[in-house]
Amino acid sequence: MENKSHAMAAGIFVLVVAALLAGLAIWLTRDTRQYNEYELSTKDGISGLQAQAAVRYKGVAVGKVTQIGFDPQTNGNVLIRIAIGVNTPITPTTFAVLGYQGVTGLAHVQLDDADQPQPQLPPGPSGLPRLPLRSSPLSMLADQGQVLLERADEISRRLSDMLDTDNQKRVSQALENIAAAAAGVQQLTQNLDRTLSTQVPQLAADAHNTLQSLEKASNGASAVASELQQTVRRVNAQDGPLEQIAQSTRALTRMADSLGRSTVPHANRAADDVSRAARQMGTAASRFSDNPQAVIYGPGQARPGPGEPGFVAPSAATQP
């Protein structure tokens, strides 16, 4: 009896400790946050999503999945009920999408905001507000899988047609042409190397000689420029040729002014005197021609003219 009582006491003690540990675990893991519930309805598959799966808003855990079932409002749709903390900034632009964690395949609900407000969905029979659930990338890939397979099959058929016997011959011919072109390029490269090895030194020597000639010409031009500069300085000196030419020009100008003011009027008067003397000599010569004896006897007394005393009219015989 004593052994049985000890065993019973030990069993009771173990049960009490287990109950205490369970209560402690429940107390430590209790969730005291307040939540707002929303519903998500989708026609896509939700593989990997389970109850108690995390709900994240822009990567931050804000809630959990509380229930998964079928939507009584739309046949064939899956209804997901989520609980989100009251402090989560749910706006009219918020939408949901399923996210997957690496290679484990476990899914969670990812909340994000769109650029524009999303259409408001009417609440379901439960009266809870609904958020739009977009198709996940995996769902879109699964939807396009058939199209991708058809395109892959078409590509494989085209490749098979491209690699038929005739095309293989053409490809072989093209490869041979490429090989011939490569050989030609190699031959051209070798010829170019030989040409460069023989001609480049001569070209370098010619270029060197040309540069030396240019250097000599440049030196000569520099000397000529220096001499020309010296000549210009001498010409432009204070008592240089330009200054002397300017002085001579000014002297000639003064001489021309003086000649115009004094000599020319005197020459004009002398010309007038000479002209007057010439006229007088002409008159004297005419008189001498008409009456030569006047040189010896003088001019004599002039005959009276008509109306003067002693005027005698000439007779008709004497008229011409």
C-alpha positions as CSV (number, residue, x, y, z in Angstrom):
1,M,0.0,0.0,0.0
2,E,2.8,2.4,0.8
3,N,4.4,1.9,-2.6
4,K,1.1,2.5,-4.3
5,S,0.6,5.7,-2.4
6,H,4.1,6.9,-3.4
7,A,3.4,6.1,-7.0
8,M,0.0,7.9,-6.9
9,A,1.6,11.0,-5.3
10,A,4.3,11.0,-8.0
11,G,1.7,10.7,-10.7
12,I,-0.3,13.5,-9.2
13,F,2.8,15.7,-9.0
14,V,3.6,15.1,-12.6
15,L,0.1,15.9,-13.7
16,V,0.2,19.1,-11.6
17,V,3.5,20.2,-13.0
18,A,2.4,19.4,-16.6
19,A,-0.8,21.5,-16.0
20,L,1.3,24.3,-14.6
21,L,3.6,24.2,-17.6
22,A,0.7,24.1,-20.1
23,G,-0.9,27.0,-18.3
24,L,2.4,28.9,-18.3
25,A,2.8,28.3,-22.0
26,I,-0.7,29.4,-22.7
27,W,-0.1,32.5,-20.6
28,L,3.2,33.3,-22.3
29,T,1.8,32.8,-25.8
30,R,-1.5,34.5,-25.3
31,D,-2.3,37.3,-27.8
32,T,-3.7,40.4,-26.2
33,R,-3.8,42.5,-29.4
34,Q,-7.0,43.7,-30.9
35,Y,-7.8,42.7,-34.5
36,N,-10.1,43.7,-37.3
37,E,-11.3,40.8,-39.4
38,Y,-11.5,40.9,-43.2
39,E,-12.3,38.4,-45.9
40,L,-10.6,37.5,-49.1
41,S,-12.3,35.7,-52.0
42,T,-10.4,34.2,-54.9
43,K,-11.0,31.7,-57.7
44,D,-7.2,30.7,-57.8
45,G,-5.7,27.9,-55.9
46,I,-4.2,28.6,-52.5
47,S,-1.7,25.8,-52.2
48,G,0.6,26.1,-49.2
49,L,-1.8,28.5,-47.2
50,Q,-2.9,27.2,-43.9
51,A,-4.8,28.5,-40.9
52,Q,-2.6,30.6,-38.5
53,A,-0.4,31.6,-41.5
54,A,1.1,35.0,-41.2
55,V,-0.4,38.1,-42.7
56,R,2.2,40.8,-43.6
57,Y,1.8,44.4,-44.6
58,K,4.8,45.5,-46.7
59,G,6.7,42.7,-45.1
60,V,5.7,43.4,-41.5
61,A,3.7,40.8,-39.6
62,V,0.3,42.4,-38.7
63,G,-2.0,39.5,-38.3
64,K,-2.9,35.9,-39.2
65,V,-5.2,33.7,-41.2
66,T,-8.1,32.5,-39.0
67,Q,-10.2,30.5,-41.3
68,I,-10.1,28.9,-44.8
69,G,-13.2,27.6,-46.6
70,F,-15.5,28.1,-49.6
71,D,-17.3,31.3,-50.5
72,P,-21.0,30.7,-50.2
73,Q,-21.6,33.9,-52.2
74,T,-19.6,32.8,-55.3
75,N,-19.5,29.1,-56.3
76,G,-16.0,27.8,-56.8
77,N,-14.3,30.6,-54.9
78,V,-12.1,30.1,-51.8
79,L,-12.9,32.3,-48.8
80,I,-10.0,33.3,-46.5
81,R,-10.7,35.1,-43.3
82,I,-7.8,37.1,-41.8
83,A,-7.4,39.0,-38.6
84,I,-5.4,42.2,-38.8
85,G,-4.2,44.4,-36.0
86,V,-6.3,47.6,-35.5
87,N,-3.2,49.8,-35.9
88,T,-2.5,48.5,-39.4
89,P,-3.1,51.3,-42.0
90,I,-5.7,49.7,-44.2
91,T,-6.7,52.2,-46.9
92,P,-8.9,52.1,-50.0
93,T,-5.8,51.3,-52.1
94,T,-4.9,48.2,-50.0
95,F,-5.0,44.8,-51.8
96,A,-3.8,41.3,-50.9
97,V,-1.7,38.7,-52.7
98,L,-0.3,35.3,-51.8
99,G,3.4,35.2,-51.1
100,Y,5.6,32.1,-50.8
101,Q,8.6,31.5,-48.6
102,G,11.5,30.1,-50.6
103,V,11.6,26.4,-51.4
104,T,9.3,25.4,-48.5
105,G,6.2,26.2,-50.5
106,L,4.5,27.7,-47.4
107,A,2.3,30.6,-48.3
108,H,1.3,33.8,-46.4
109,V,-0.9,36.7,-47.2
110,Q,0.9,39.8,-48.3
111,L,-0.8,43.2,-48.1
112,D,0.3,46.2,-50.1
113,D,-1.0,49.5,-51.5
114,A,-1.7,50.3,-55.1
115,D,-1.2,53.6,-56.9
116,Q,-4.9,54.1,-57.3
117,P,-7.9,53.2,-55.0
118,Q,-9.2,49.7,-55.5
119,P,-12.8,49.0,-56.2
120,Q,-14.8,48.5,-53.0
121,L,-16.1,44.9,-52.7
122,P,-19.5,44.3,-51.1
123,P,-19.3,42.4,-47.7
124,G,-20.2,38.8,-47.7
125,P,-22.9,37.0,-45.8
126,S,-20.9,37.3,-42.6
127,G,-21.0,41.1,-42.9
128,L,-17.2,41.4,-42.8
129,P,-15.5,43.8,-45.2
130,R,-13.6,42.2,-48.1
131,L,-10.3,43.1,-49.6
132,P,-9.4,42.4,-53.3
133,L,-7.1,39.4,-53.6
134,R,-4.9,39.6,-56.7
135,S,-3.4,36.5,-58.4
136,S,0.0,35.6,-57.3
137,P,2.9,35.3,-59.7
138,L,2.8,31.5,-59.4
139,S,-0.9,31.5,-60.3
140,M,-0.3,33.7,-63.3
141,L,2.5,31.4,-64.3
142,A,0.2,28.4,-63.9
143,D,-2.5,30.1,-66.0
144,Q,0.1,30.8,-68.7
145,G,1.6,27.4,-68.5
146,Q,-0.5,25.9,-71.4
147,V,0.4,28.9,-73.6
148,L,4.1,28.6,-72.7
149,L,4.0,24.8,-73.5
150,E,2.4,25.5,-76.9
151,R,5.0,28.1,-77.7
152,A,7.8,25.8,-76.6
153,D,6.3,23.1,-78.8
154,E,6.1,25.5,-81.7
155,I,9.7,26.6,-81.2
156,S,10.9,22.9,-81.1
157,R,9.1,22.2,-84.4
158,R,10.7,25.3,-86.0
159,L,14.1,24.2,-84.7
160,S,13.5,20.7,-86.1
161,D,12.5,22.2,-89.5
162,M,15.6,24.4,-89.4
163,L,17.9,21.4,-88.8
164,D,16.6,19.3,-91.6
165,T,19.1,17.8,-94.2
166,D,19.0,20.8,-96.6
167,N,19.5,23.3,-93.8
168,Q,22.3,21.2,-92.4
169,K,24.1,21.3,-95.7
170,R,23.6,25.1,-95.9
171,V,24.9,25.4,-92.3
172,S,27.9,23.3,-93.3
173,Q,28.5,25.4,-96.4
174,A,28.3,28.6,-94.3
175,L,30.8,27.2,-91.8
176,E,33.1,26.4,-94.6
177,N,32.8,29.9,-96.0
178,I,33.4,31.3,-92.6
179,A,36.6,29.1,-92.3
180,A,37.7,30.3,-95.8
181,A,37.1,33.9,-94.8
182,A,39.0,33.3,-91.6
183,A,41.9,31.9,-93.6
184,G,41.8,34.9,-95.9
185,V,41.8,37.3,-92.9
186,Q,44.8,35.4,-91.5
187,Q,46.7,35.7,-94.9
188,L,45.8,39.4,-95.0
189,T,47.1,39.8,-91.5
190,Q,50.4,38.2,-92.4
191,N,50.8,40.3,-95.5
192,L,50.0,43.4,-93.5
193,D,52.6,42.4,-90.9
194,R,55.2,41.9,-93.6
195,T,54.2,45.2,-95.2
196,L,54.4,47.0,-91.9
197,S,57.8,45.4,-91.1
198,T,59.3,46.6,-94.4
199,Q,57.5,49.9,-95.0
200,V,57.1,51.3,-91.6
201,P,60.9,51.9,-91.0
202,Q,61.2,53.7,-94.3
203,L,58.0,55.7,-93.5
204,A,59.4,56.6,-90.1
205,A,62.7,57.7,-91.7
206,D,60.9,59.8,-94.3
207,A,58.8,61.3,-91.5
208,H,61.9,62.0,-89.5
209,N,63.5,63.8,-92.5
210,T,60.4,65.7,-93.1
211,L,60.2,66.8,-89.5
212,Q,63.8,67.9,-89.7
213,S,63.1,69.9,-92.9
214,L,60.1,71.4,-91.2
215,E,62.2,72.3,-88.2
216,K,64.8,74.0,-90.4
217,A,62.1,75.8,-92.3
218,S,60.6,76.9,-89.0
219,N,64.0,78.1,-87.8
220,G,64.5,80.0,-91.0
221,A,61.1,81.5,-90.8
222,S,61.8,82.5,-87.2
223,A,65.0,84.2,-88.3
224,V,63.2,86.0,-91.1
225,A,60.4,87.0,-88.8
226,S,63.0,88.3,-86.3
227,E,64.8,90.3,-89.0
228,L,61.5,91.6,-90.3
229,Q,60.6,92.6,-86.8
230,Q,63.9,94.5,-86.4
231,T,63.3,96.2,-89.8
232,V,59.8,97.2,-88.7
233,R,61.2,98.6,-85.5
234,R,63.9,100.6,-87.4
235,V,61.3,101.9,-89.9
236,N,59.0,102.9,-87.1
237,A,61.8,104.5,-85.0
238,Q,61.5,108.1,-84.0
239,D,64.1,109.3,-86.6
240,G,63.5,106.4,-89.0
241,P,62.6,106.4,-92.7
242,L,58.9,106.7,-92.0
243,E,59.5,109.8,-89.8
244,Q,61.8,111.3,-92.5
245,I,59.2,110.6,-95.2
246,A,56.6,112.2,-93.1
247,Q,58.8,115.3,-92.5
248,S,59.6,115.5,-96.3
249,T,55.9,115.2,-97.1
250,R,55.1,118.0,-94.7
251,A,57.9,120.2,-96.2
252,L,56.5,119.6,-99.7
253,T,53.1,120.4,-98.5
254,R,54.3,123.7,-97.0
255,M,56.3,124.5,-100.2
256,A,53.2,123.8,-102.4
257,D,51.1,126.1,-100.1
258,S,53.7,128.8,-100.3
259,L,54.0,128.4,-104.1
260,G,50.2,128.6,-104.4
261,R,50.0,131.7,-102.3
262,S,53.0,133.8,-103.7
263,T,54.6,132.4,-106.8
264,V,51.5,131.6,-108.8
265,P,50.0,135.1,-108.6
266,H,53.4,136.6,-109.6
267,A,53.6,134.3,-112.5
268,N,50.1,135.3,-113.6
269,R,51.0,139.0,-113.4
270,A,54.2,138.3,-115.4
271,A,52.2,136.4,-118.0
272,D,49.8,139.4,-118.3
273,D,52.7,141.8,-118.8
274,V,54.2,139.6,-121.4
275,S,50.8,139.3,-123.2
276,R,50.4,143.1,-123.1
277,A,53.9,143.7,-124.4
278,A,53.3,141.2,-127.2
279,R,50.1,143.0,-128.2
280,Q,52.0,146.3,-128.2
281,M,54.7,144.8,-130.4
282,G,52.1,143.5,-132.7
283,T,50.5,146.9,-133.0
284,A,53.9,148.5,-133.6
285,A,54.7,145.9,-136.3
286,S,51.4,146.6,-138.0
287,R,52.0,150.3,-138.0
288,F,55.5,149.7,-139.4
289,S,54.1,147.5,-142.1
290,D,51.5,150.2,-143.0
291,N,53.9,153.2,-142.8
292,P,57.6,152.3,-142.9
293,Q,58.7,155.9,-143.3
294,A,57.1,156.7,-140.0
295,V,60.2,155.1,-138.4
296,I,62.3,157.9,-140.0
297,Y,59.8,160.9,-140.3
298,G,57.5,160.0,-137.5
299,P,53.9,159.1,-137.7
300,G,52.9,162.6,-139.1
301,Q,49.7,164.4,-138.5
302,A,46.6,162.4,-138.6
303,R,43.9,163.3,-141.2
304,P,40.8,164.9,-139.9
305,G,37.9,162.6,-139.8
306,P,34.3,163.3,-140.8
307,G,32.9,166.3,-139.0
308,E,36.4,167.6,-138.0
309,P,37.8,170.9,-139.4
310,G,39.7,170.3,-142.6
311,F,38.0,167.1,-143.5
312,V,37.8,166.5,-147.2
313,A,35.7,163.7,-148.5
314,P,37.5,161.5,-150.9
315,S,36.6,161.7,-154.6
316,A,34.8,158.9,-156.4
317,A,38.0,158.1,-158.4
318,T,39.8,157.4,-155.2
319,Q,37.1,155.1,-153.9
320,P,37.8,151.5,-154.3
